[in-house]
Amino acid sequence: MTLGEVTAGLALLAAVAWFWRGRGVRELALQHAIQRCRAERLQLLDAHVAFAGWRWWRDAAGARRLMRCYSFEFSVSGQERFAGTLGMYGRRLVLMELPPYPVPEGQESATVTLDAVRQIPAAD
């Protein structure tokens, strides 16, 4: 076995581990989307989040970090679709954006902060 074969094997193993960890992050992103939709009395459509790419994000210290972005769709009444996005840095939720949506009469708007969404335990 040559050094090149060992290096290629380790690179392949690292790629598989990175892909596997990404699946776990997607599952956490789905849980965050479900929790936010429940808190705001919205319907999460299709019950999934889709990987939307990578984006640079500045943390509180000003360092640039690479964030995984996911998109999901939700509805207020079941007749229209709205697209939301969320960003994960590692296993931590750092961004969740919902576009403006109509609130049905008689239903008060729920105010949800990002801290309320972070109730799902995550190991960084």
RODO-2510 file (C-alpha; in nm, 4 decimals, decimal comma):
residues 124
     n   res          X          Y          Z
     1     m     0,0000     0,0000     0,0000
     2     t     0,1473     0,3322    -0,1068
     3     l     0,1263     0,6701     0,0609
     4     g    -0,0998     0,7933    -0,2228
     5     e    -0,3502     0,5124    -0,1616
     6     v    -0,3567     0,5863     0,2107
     7     t    -0,4105     0,9575     0,1429
     8     a    -0,6904     0,8847    -0,1061
     9     g    -0,8564     0,6497     0,1416
    10     l    -0,8408     0,9083     0,4197
    11     a    -0,9786     1,1772     0,1874
    12     l    -1,2686     0,9500     0,0905
    13     l    -1,3378     0,8707     0,4558
    14     a    -1,3356     1,2419     0,5437
    15     a    -1,5790     1,3175     0,2580
    16     v    -1,8210     1,0461     0,3750
    17     a    -1,8036     1,1737     0,7365
    18     w    -1,8654     1,5321     0,6201
    19     f    -2,1659     1,4209     0,4133
    20     w    -2,3066     1,2187     0,7040
    21     r    -2,2738     1,5152     0,9416
    22     g    -2,4552     1,7318     0,6852
    23     r    -2,7525     1,4963     0,6999
    24     g    -2,7689     1,5439     1,0763
    25     v    -2,7557     1,9215     1,0365
    26     r    -3,0429     1,9041     0,7869
    27     e    -3,2512     1,7106     1,0386
    28     l    -3,1833     1,9792     1,3012
    29     a    -3,2791     2,2478     1,0494
    30     l    -3,6078     2,0648     0,9890
    31     q    -3,6768     2,0557     1,3638
    32     h    -3,6135     2,4314     1,3878
    33     a    -3,8531     2,4971     1,0972
    34     i    -4,1216     2,2759     1,2551
    35     q    -4,0863     2,4498     1,5911
    36     r    -4,1056     2,7989     1,4377
    37     c    -4,4122     2,7094     1,2293
    38     r    -4,5878     2,5682     1,5368
    39     a    -4,5026     2,8770     1,7419
    40     e    -4,6495     3,1086     1,4773
    41     r    -4,9449     2,8786     1,3919
    42     l    -4,8265     2,8138     1,0371
    43     q    -4,8379     2,4984     0,8277
    44     l    -4,5000     2,3605     0,7225
    45     l    -4,5622     2,2367     0,3703
    46     d    -4,4086     1,9141     0,2411
    47     a    -4,2537     1,8550     0,5888
    48     h    -3,8964     1,9082     0,4695
    49     v    -3,6179     2,1600     0,4271
    50     a    -3,4061     2,1716     0,1131
    51     f    -3,0366     2,2541     0,1007
    52     a    -3,0059     2,5913    -0,0716
    53     g    -2,6282     2,6336    -0,0716
    54     w    -2,3513     2,7964     0,1260
    55     r    -2,3275     3,1584     0,2381
    56     w    -2,0694     3,3624     0,4248
    57     w    -2,1871     3,4917     0,7607
    58     r    -2,0173     3,7163     1,0168
    59     d    -2,0407     3,6012     1,3761
    60     a    -2,0552     3,8279     1,6825
    61     a    -1,6742     3,8562     1,6878
    62     g    -1,6686     3,9661     1,3234
    63     a    -1,5108     3,6455     1,1914
    64     r    -1,6405     3,5146     0,8589
    65     r    -1,8005     3,1719     0,8829
    66     l    -1,9432     2,9418     0,6192
    67     m    -2,3125     2,8796     0,6863
    68     r    -2,5353     2,6069     0,5391
    69     c    -2,8580     2,7569     0,4034
    70     y    -3,1863     2,5694     0,3796
    71     s    -3,5209     2,6698     0,2338
    72     f    -3,8675     2,5561     0,3306
    73     e    -4,2232     2,6455     0,2419
    74     f    -4,5081     2,7309     0,4744
    75     s    -4,8679     2,8434     0,4501
    76     v    -5,1058     3,0410     0,6657
    77     s    -5,4341     2,9069     0,5322
    78     g    -5,3239     2,6165     0,3119
    79     q    -5,3997     2,8031    -0,0099
    80     e    -5,0821     3,0040    -0,0676
    81     r    -4,7149     2,9156    -0,0302
    82     f    -4,4439     3,1302     0,1241
    83     a    -4,0727     3,0513     0,1179
    84     g    -3,8685     3,0747     0,4356
    85     t    -3,4950     3,0341     0,4802
    86     l    -3,2744     2,9318     0,7669
    87     g    -2,9013     2,9155     0,8180
    88     m    -2,7008     2,6712     1,0244
    89     y    -2,3419     2,7127     1,1381
    90     g    -2,2369     2,3685     1,2462
    91     r    -2,5298     2,2434     1,4514
    92     r    -2,6331     2,5928     1,5619
    93     l    -2,9190     2,7943     1,4134
    94     v    -2,7893     3,1409     1,3273
    95     l    -3,0516     3,2761     1,0874
    96     m    -3,4216     3,2243     1,0205
    97     e    -3,6144     3,4482     0,7848
    98     l    -3,9842     3,4386     0,7053
    99     p    -4,1302     3,6781     0,4497
   100     p    -4,4267     3,8965     0,5495
   101     y    -4,7444     3,6913     0,5439
   102     p    -5,1104     3,7773     0,6082
   103     v    -5,2430     3,7062     0,9549
   104     p    -5,6057     3,5862     0,9535
   105     e    -5,8536     3,8073     1,1365
   106     g    -5,9117     3,7050     1,4935
   107     q    -5,5709     3,5428     1,5223
   108     e    -5,3174     3,7529     1,7036
   109     s    -4,9645     3,7582     1,5750
   110     a    -4,7206     3,5538     1,7794
   111     t    -4,3906     3,7232     1,8492
   112     v    -4,1115     3,4708     1,8344
   113     t    -3,7493     3,5517     1,8991
   114     l    -3,4544     3,3497     1,7777
   115     d    -3,3817     3,2451     2,1370
   116     a    -3,7256     3,0835     2,1598
   117     v    -3,6466     2,8760     1,8512
   118     r    -3,3194     2,7461     1,9984
   119     q    -3,4879     2,5135     2,2448
   120     i    -3,3719     2,2051     2,0518
   121     p    -3,0565     2,0725     2,2186
   122     a    -2,7567     2,0765     1,9916
   123     a    -2,3966     1,9850     2,0515
   124     d    -2,1558     2,2260     1,8810
***
